[in-house]
Amino acid sequence: MSITFKPMMKRPIAWVLLTALLLSIAWPGAFPWSWGGSLFLVTSVAMVGMFVMVDMIHADARPHKGRRIFWLAYLGMGLFNLGTTWWLVNAHWSALFATVFFNGFLMAMLWTIYAWVLRLFDAKRAMWALVLGWLALEVFHEDWALSFPWLDLGNIYADKTPWVQWFQFTGHRGGVIWLFDKLGDVPGHVEQAIWSVLVACFQASYPADWPAFPAVTDSFVDR
């Protein structure tokens, strides 16, 4: 099966905006309809747009690829932070400003590093760079003076304990490895990556399957 993109979806910015929109409307607790992680399947596949954006820019003939990837990633991650932490303005506008511009900048840097490693080496090393960078960012957010773990990716599954029994070994950060592992098939295979996430979520709903987590990481290492 192949995707026939409408004209707008042939532009990298469209995929970035789609990622920001999906993450914002479905992030647990950001809006009344998303309390309890009820839209966790949406957030699970939302990052696909960022991978597609990187792949599209690498494939085109225009110059300044690294710069374009950074600014588009900054736009997407900034809007993601805005859409999920808008309520910080109730405390002070500077809190929202710092989240959108500072945290958005850090996330954009991770996607830029991912794209750089992908261009110079291969998808396996690029994915490891992204995963390790994202884990480092989450640890940083918990251990520095302005602790803010609200946007840790593992929070997506906060209300789905039967699905993530292996969190007892990895903590919620195991969700970063698991999620990016499933999204790692994106370049050139958007539907495959989305389907991989959805199938894996449903398979994980059976508690008897929780020991299968090492198999997930094995597939990530072998990619």
N, C-alpha and C positions, 0 to 999 in steps of 0.2 A: 504494500500500500504506500502511496506517495501523497505528499501534501501539495495542493494547488493553492498557492498563496494569493490572496487578493492584493491589489497594488500597494495598499498601505502596509501590509505585513511583509512586503519585500524590503522595507526600510528598517535598519537596525534600531532606530529610535522607537519604532512601534513595539518591538519586543521588550525593550527596556521599560516602556510605560506600562505594558501589560503585566510585567513582573511586579512593578510597584503597586499597580492597582489590585492584583490578586492577593499579594501579601497584606496589603492594607485592609481590605474588606474582610479578610478571613483570619487575621492574626488573633489568637485567643485573648479576649478581654479588651480589644481595641474599640469594639463597638458592641452594642447590646446583643446583636444577632450572633456574635461569635464567641460569647461566653461559653466556657467549658470545652473549647476546641471543637465545636460542632462542625466547622468547615475545614477540618485538618487536611482533608484530601486536596482541597484547593491550594493550601499553603505548601503541601508536599510537592506539588508539581510546578509551583509558581516560578522557581528559579530557572526553569527551562529557558525562559526568555533571555536570561543573561548569557547562557552558553550559546544560544543561537546568535545573539548579537556579536559575540566574539568571533564565531565561525564565519558570519557574513562579512565582517570587516576584513578578516584575514583573506577571504576569497576574492574581494574586489580589487580593482587596480588603482585605487586612490592612494595618495601618500599619507604620511603621518598617522599610521595605524595605531601606534601606541597612544598618541595624544587623543585620538578620537575615541578609543576604547575607554580611556580614563574619564573623559568628560561625560560620555554616555553612562558609564557605570556610576559616576558621581550623581548624575541626574536621577538614575533609577534608585540608587541606595538612599539618596537624600529624600526622595519622595516616599520611599518605604519607611524611613525614620519619621517623616512628617505624618504619614497616614496612620502610624501605629502609636506614636507618642504625642499626638496633638494635645492631649489633656494636660501635658506639663505646663502649658501656658496658664493654667489656673493657679500654678504656684508662682511662676515668673516667666516673662517672655524670654529671658536669657537662657533658661533651662531648655526650652524648645529650640532656640537658636543653636546652642551648643550641640544638642543631639543631632539636629539635621545637618549642620555643616561640619562638625568635627567627626562624629561617628560615621556620617555619610562619606567623608573623606577617607577614613580608615578602611571602610568596606570597599570603596572604589579602588584603593591601592591594592587590595587583595585580588580583585578581578584583573587589574592591570598586570600584576605579577603573574597571575595564572596565564594570561594571554602571552606574556613575554616568554615564559617557560615553554608554553605550547609551541610557539613559533621557533624557538631555538632547539628544543629537544623533542619531546613526544607527549602524547596525551596522558600517559601514566605518570610521568614526572610532574606535569602541569597539575593534575588532579591532586597529587600529594602536596604540592606547594599550596594549593587552594585550601585543602583540608587542614594542613598544619597551621597555615596562617589564620584560618578562621578559628581554630581551637585556641591559638595564642591570643587572638583578640578577645575571645570570651573569657579566658583566664584573666586577661588584663582588666576587663570590665568588672571582675569580681574582687580584684585585689588592690586596686588603686584607690585614691582618696574619694573619687566620685563614683562609687560602686553603682553599676547599672546593668544587671543581667536580664533586663526585660526582653531583649531581642535575641537571646540565645535560641538557636534553632531547635534544640531539644524541647523547648517549651511548646512546640506545635503539638506534641503528643502528651501533654500534661494530664489530660482527662481520659487517656486511652491506655491505662495500665496493663490490660490483658495483651495489648499489642507489643509492648516494650518491656517484657519481663527481664530481658537481658540488661536493662538499665541498672539492675542491682549490682552488676559487675562493672559497668562502664560509667555509671552516672548518666545524667541527661546529655552529656557531651557525646555519648555514643551515637546519639541521633544525628550529629554532624557527619560522622563517618558513614553511617548507614544511608543517609539521604543523598549525599554527594556520590556515594558508590552507585546508587541506582540511577542518578542523573548523569553519570559519566558516559552513557551511550548517546548523548545528545547529538554531537556533531554529525550531521547528515541523517540522523535517525530520530527525529523529534517524537514521532508517535511511539517508537520503540521505548524511548526513555520514559515517557509518560506512562505507558502501559506497564513498564517494569516497576515503577513506583507503586502504582495502584495494585498490581498483583501481589507485590511484596507486602503491602499493608494488609491485605486480606489474608494472606498466608500467616502473617504474624498475629492474627486475631485468635489463633488457637494456641493456648498456653503450652501444649505439648511440643510446639515447634520452637520454643524459645532457645533451646540449645543450638539452633541452627545459626546463631549469630556469627560464630567463627567462620562458617562457610561463606557468609557474606563478605567478611574481611578478606578471606582467601581469594574470592573472585576479584576483589579490588586490587590485591597485590599482583595477581596474575594478568591484569588487564594490560 
